[in-house]
């Protein structure tokens, strides 16, 4: 893929990301709905983090910053993991409290008797997305100083023995456009995956509020009936 082709691809992908960004705003409204609960704040903060990642990803994709877009894919998978963490916790309140208080969640007890480690969360997600563990492990190399950072700087021409090239701060070679594209596709995929998880929370909230409103209506109806009987007496 040439740089010109990649520029056209990036423009189209950014339009897709803008639409996904709007979907997040709609999801936050559905999760809050008519009532506000503590876990709504947790999920809305999770959504806001994803929205900010979208904003940053677009800029970095246009700049062809492979290390940073790879790191953002990893952060988006972390959003997915944090979305399901309360579901796997022995007490979901412990997860909310830990996040609010700036504490790690990997010491919190899980329903299966273990703790909420990243490995456990990603393993759970892997039952719904077969590639997530591979992508998680690969993009973690962009978070930590690893071979990805090394080979982004150091390369050795195959046809020139005893010669290396150091690339410090220069534009990437065209051969990097394909992995950049792979990151963009993965990022959009895990945004949609994340939104599908959040949709379950929005559905739960809608069902909860319907049940709550129905109970209020039933209670009000009983009060009116009782009042009417008293009037007749």
SEKOLGU-501627 format. One record per residue (C-alpha): residue number from 1; residue in one letter; x, y, z. Coordinates in nm, 3 decimals, always signed. Each point is the difference from the previous one (the first is absolute). Example, Ala and Ser with C-alpha at 12.3 -4.5 7.8 and 13.67 -1.06 7.14 Angstrom:
2
<1, A, <+1.230, -0.450, +0.780>>,
<2, S, <+0.137, +0.344, -0.066>>,
END
This chain:
233
<1, X, <+0.000, +0.000, +0.000>>,
<2, X, <+0.150, +0.334, -0.108>>,
<3, X, <-0.013, +0.308, +0.218>>,
<4, X, <-0.260, +0.152, -0.235>>,
<5, X, <-0.218, -0.309, +0.030>>,
<6, X, <+0.043, +0.001, +0.374>>,
<7, X, <-0.105, +0.365, +0.021>>,
<8, X, <-0.324, -0.081, -0.184>>,
<9, X, <-0.055, -0.302, +0.225>>,
<10, X, <+0.056, +0.215, +0.309>>,
<11, X, <-0.258, +0.259, -0.111>>,
<12, X, <-0.262, -0.272, -0.042>>,
<13, X, <+0.090, -0.168, +0.328>>,
<14, X, <-0.024, +0.329, +0.190>>,
<15, X, <-0.353, +0.049, -0.131>>,
<16, X, <-0.084, -0.346, +0.132>>,
<17, X, <+0.152, +0.088, +0.337>>,
<18, X, <-0.205, +0.319, +0.021>>,
<19, X, <-0.317, -0.206, -0.041>>,
<20, X, <+0.116, -0.244, +0.267>>,
<21, X, <+0.067, +0.297, +0.226>>,
<22, X, <-0.360, +0.116, -0.042>>,
<23, X, <-0.118, -0.351, +0.086>>,
<24, X, <+0.184, +0.023, +0.332>>,
<25, X, <-0.183, +0.323, +0.088>>,
<26, X, <-0.332, -0.169, -0.075>>,
<27, X, <+0.098, -0.296, +0.216>>,
<28, X, <+0.085, +0.223, +0.295>>,
<29, X, <-0.344, +0.163, -0.024>>,
<30, X, <-0.165, -0.345, -0.007>>,
<31, X, <+0.199, -0.118, +0.303>>,
<32, X, <-0.093, +0.306, +0.207>>,
<33, X, <-0.356, +0.014, -0.135>>,
<34, X, <-0.247, +0.132, +0.263>>,
<35, X, <+0.193, -0.091, +0.314>>,
<36, X, <+0.361, +0.033, +0.111>>,
<37, X, <+0.177, -0.278, +0.189>>,
<38, X, <+0.357, -0.043, +0.113>>,
<39, X, <+0.077, -0.261, -0.262>>,
<40, X, <-0.128, +0.241, -0.267>>,
<41, X, <+0.286, +0.232, +0.096>>,
<42, X, <+0.244, -0.291, -0.032>>,
<43, X, <-0.118, -0.089, -0.350>>,
<44, X, <-0.020, +0.363, -0.113>>,
<45, X, <+0.361, +0.056, +0.109>>,
<46, X, <+0.089, -0.313, -0.195>>,
<47, X, <-0.179, +0.142, -0.306>>,
<48, X, <+0.170, +0.338, +0.036>>,
<49, X, <+0.338, -0.171, +0.001>>,
<50, X, <-0.091, -0.179, -0.324>>,
<51, X, <-0.117, +0.325, -0.161>>,
<52, X, <+0.329, +0.168, +0.088>>,
<53, X, <+0.189, -0.296, -0.146>>,
<54, X, <-0.194, +0.045, -0.325>>,
<55, X, <+0.096, +0.368, -0.013>>,
<56, X, <+0.366, -0.079, +0.059>>,
<57, X, <+0.008, -0.297, -0.235>>,
<58, X, <-0.119, +0.205, -0.298>>,
<59, X, <+0.278, +0.253, +0.043>>,
<60, X, <+0.268, -0.263, +0.052>>,
<61, X, <-0.118, -0.209, -0.296>>,
<62, X, <+0.034, +0.302, -0.227>>,
<63, X, <+0.350, +0.054, +0.142>>,
<64, X, <+0.082, -0.367, -0.070>>,
<65, X, <+0.113, -0.050, +0.360>>,
<66, X, <+0.007, -0.379, +0.020>>,
<67, X, <+0.116, -0.033, +0.361>>,
<68, X, <-0.274, +0.227, +0.132>>,
<69, X, <-0.288, -0.141, -0.205>>,
<70, X, <+0.104, -0.350, +0.112>>,
<71, X, <-0.007, +0.116, +0.362>>,
<72, X, <-0.349, +0.145, -0.047>>,
<73, X, <-0.129, -0.333, -0.133>>,
<74, X, <+0.130, -0.158, +0.321>>,
<75, X, <-0.172, +0.269, +0.208>>,
<76, X, <-0.328, -0.065, -0.179>>,
<77, X, <+0.022, -0.368, +0.088>>,
<78, X, <+0.053, +0.114, +0.359>>,
<79, X, <-0.328, +0.193, -0.027>>,
<80, X, <-0.173, -0.322, -0.102>>,
<81, X, <+0.157, -0.184, +0.293>>,
<82, X, <-0.107, +0.267, +0.250>>,
<83, X, <-0.353, -0.012, -0.137>>,
<84, X, <-0.043, -0.365, +0.098>>,
<85, X, <+0.198, +0.023, +0.327>>,
<86, X, <-0.308, +0.077, +0.218>>,
<87, X, <-0.181, -0.301, -0.150>>,
<88, X, <+0.279, -0.236, +0.103>>,
<89, X, <+0.057, +0.148, +0.346>>,
<90, X, <-0.130, -0.169, +0.313>>,
<91, X, <-0.129, +0.344, +0.095>>,
<92, X, <-0.030, +0.251, -0.285>>,
<93, X, <+0.004, +0.285, +0.251>>,
<94, X, <+0.365, -0.083, +0.074>>,
<95, X, <+0.087, +0.078, -0.364>>,
<96, X, <-0.181, +0.335, +0.004>>,
<97, X, <+0.163, +0.098, +0.328>>,
<98, X, <+0.348, -0.102, -0.116>>,
<99, X, <-0.023, +0.213, -0.315>>,
<100, X, <-0.136, +0.303, +0.186>>,
<101, X, <+0.273, -0.030, +0.264>>,
<102, X, <+0.281, -0.051, -0.251>>,
<103, X, <+0.070, -0.357, +0.107>>,
<104, X, <+0.090, -0.301, -0.213>>,
<105, X, <-0.272, -0.254, -0.067>>,
<106, X, <+0.229, -0.303, -0.036>>,
<107, X, <-0.033, -0.075, +0.373>>,
<108, X, <-0.382, -0.005, -0.009>>,
<109, X, <-0.160, -0.342, +0.044>>,
<110, X, <-0.170, -0.155, -0.300>>,
<111, X, <-0.309, -0.219, +0.009>>,
<112, X, <+0.209, -0.306, -0.087>>,
<113, X, <+0.224, +0.050, +0.303>>,
<114, X, <+0.295, +0.161, -0.179>>,
<115, X, <+0.068, +0.369, -0.042>>,
<116, X, <-0.073, +0.248, -0.278>>,
<117, X, <+0.334, -0.013, -0.177>>,
<118, X, <+0.037, +0.128, -0.355>>,
<119, X, <+0.058, -0.358, -0.111>>,
<120, X, <-0.331, -0.114, +0.147>>,
<121, X, <-0.189, +0.289, -0.159>>,
<122, X, <+0.154, -0.055, -0.343>>,
<123, X, <-0.055, -0.376, +0.024>>,
<124, X, <-0.367, +0.066, +0.065>>,
<125, X, <-0.023, +0.232, -0.300>>,
<126, X, <+0.174, -0.263, -0.213>>,
<127, X, <-0.309, -0.218, +0.029>>,
<128, X, <-0.177, +0.267, -0.209>>,
<129, X, <+0.291, +0.117, -0.217>>,
<130, X, <+0.254, -0.264, -0.100>>,
<131, X, <+0.271, +0.246, -0.109>>,
<132, X, <+0.001, +0.225, +0.305>>,
<133, X, <+0.274, -0.182, +0.191>>,
<134, X, <+0.234, +0.011, -0.299>>,
<135, X, <-0.068, +0.370, -0.063>>,
<136, X, <+0.033, +0.077, +0.372>>,
<137, X, <+0.340, -0.167, +0.022>>,
<138, X, <+0.124, +0.158, -0.323>>,
<139, X, <-0.104, +0.355, +0.088>>,
<140, X, <+0.133, -0.031, +0.355>>,
<141, X, <+0.341, +0.023, -0.165>>,
<142, X, <-0.085, +0.361, -0.086>>,
<143, X, <-0.085, +0.077, +0.364>>,
<144, X, <+0.322, -0.144, +0.143>>,
<145, X, <+0.350, +0.060, -0.136>>,
<146, X, <+0.042, -0.306, -0.220>>,
<147, X, <+0.118, -0.128, -0.337>>,
<148, X, <-0.266, +0.216, -0.166>>,
<149, X, <+0.172, +0.315, +0.120>>,
<150, X, <+0.340, -0.146, -0.090>>,
<151, X, <-0.086, -0.092, -0.358>>,
<152, X, <-0.188, +0.326, -0.052>>,
<153, X, <+0.339, +0.165, +0.041>>,
<154, X, <+0.257, -0.259, -0.116>>,
<155, X, <-0.002, -0.182, -0.333>>,
<156, X, <+0.259, -0.185, -0.206>>,
<157, X, <-0.011, -0.007, -0.383>>,
<158, X, <+0.001, -0.361, -0.119>>,
<159, X, <+0.233, +0.075, -0.289>>,
<160, X, <+0.259, +0.187, +0.208>>,
<161, X, <+0.196, -0.200, +0.254>>,
<162, X, <+0.131, +0.178, +0.310>>,
<163, X, <-0.225, +0.302, -0.054>>,
<164, X, <-0.291, +0.122, +0.208>>,
<165, X, <-0.238, +0.291, -0.033>>,
<166, X, <-0.123, +0.207, +0.294>>,
<167, X, <-0.330, +0.183, -0.044>>,
<168, X, <-0.049, +0.254, +0.276>>,
<169, X, <-0.289, +0.238, -0.058>>,
<170, X, <-0.014, -0.038, -0.379>>,
<171, X, <-0.317, -0.094, -0.195>>,
<172, X, <-0.068, -0.372, -0.019>>,
<173, X, <+0.077, -0.194, -0.315>>,
<174, X, <-0.292, -0.092, -0.226>>,
<175, X, <+0.025, -0.363, +0.110>>,
<176, X, <-0.145, +0.112, +0.335>>,
<177, X, <-0.331, +0.099, -0.158>>,
<178, X, <-0.130, -0.357, +0.010>>,
<179, X, <+0.051, -0.044, +0.377>>,
<180, X, <-0.149, +0.348, +0.050>>,
<181, X, <-0.304, -0.116, -0.193>>,
<182, X, <-0.020, -0.316, +0.210>>,
<183, X, <-0.002, +0.214, +0.314>>,
<184, X, <-0.281, +0.216, -0.138>>,
<185, X, <-0.209, -0.304, -0.086>>,
<186, X, <+0.063, -0.153, +0.343>>,
<187, X, <-0.085, +0.325, +0.176>>,
<188, X, <-0.335, +0.032, -0.179>>,
<189, X, <-0.074, -0.366, +0.070>>,
<190, X, <+0.058, +0.039, +0.374>>,
<191, X, <-0.201, +0.320, +0.011>>,
<192, X, <-0.296, -0.194, -0.140>>,
<193, X, <+0.070, -0.288, +0.237>>,
<194, X, <+0.011, +0.245, +0.291>>,
<195, X, <-0.326, +0.159, -0.109>>,
<196, X, <-0.168, -0.340, -0.018>>,
<197, X, <+0.100, -0.061, +0.363>>,
<198, X, <-0.129, +0.341, +0.105>>,
<199, X, <-0.327, -0.064, -0.183>>,
<200, X, <-0.068, -0.281, +0.246>>,
<201, X, <+0.026, +0.251, +0.284>>,
<202, X, <-0.233, +0.240, -0.184>>,
<203, X, <-0.250, -0.286, -0.050>>,
<204, X, <+0.018, -0.086, +0.370>>,
<205, X, <-0.062, +0.364, +0.093>>,
<206, X, <-0.304, +0.019, -0.230>>,
<207, X, <-0.145, -0.319, +0.152>>,
<208, X, <+0.069, +0.125, +0.354>>,
<209, X, <-0.170, +0.333, -0.060>>,
<210, X, <-0.300, -0.167, -0.164>>,
<211, X, <-0.042, -0.231, +0.297>>,
<212, X, <+0.041, +0.294, +0.238>>,
<213, X, <-0.250, +0.218, -0.187>>,
<214, X, <-0.248, -0.289, -0.023>>,
<215, X, <+0.022, -0.051, +0.376>>,
<216, X, <-0.063, +0.371, +0.057>>,
<217, X, <-0.302, -0.010, -0.230>>,
<218, X, <-0.134, -0.307, +0.176>>,
<219, X, <+0.051, +0.160, +0.340>>,
<220, X, <-0.168, +0.320, -0.113>>,
<221, X, <-0.292, -0.197, -0.143>>,
<222, X, <-0.048, -0.184, +0.329>>,
<223, X, <+0.005, +0.328, +0.194>>,
<224, X, <-0.264, +0.149, -0.231>>,
<225, X, <-0.219, -0.310, +0.038>>,
<226, X, <+0.034, +0.011, +0.378>>,
<227, X, <-0.079, +0.372, +0.006>>,
<228, X, <-0.307, -0.056, -0.220>>,
<229, X, <-0.133, -0.272, +0.232>>,
<230, X, <+0.049, +0.223, +0.302>>,
<231, X, <-0.192, +0.279, -0.174>>,
<232, X, <-0.288, -0.238, -0.074>>,
<233, X, <-0.007, -0.111, +0.363>>,
END
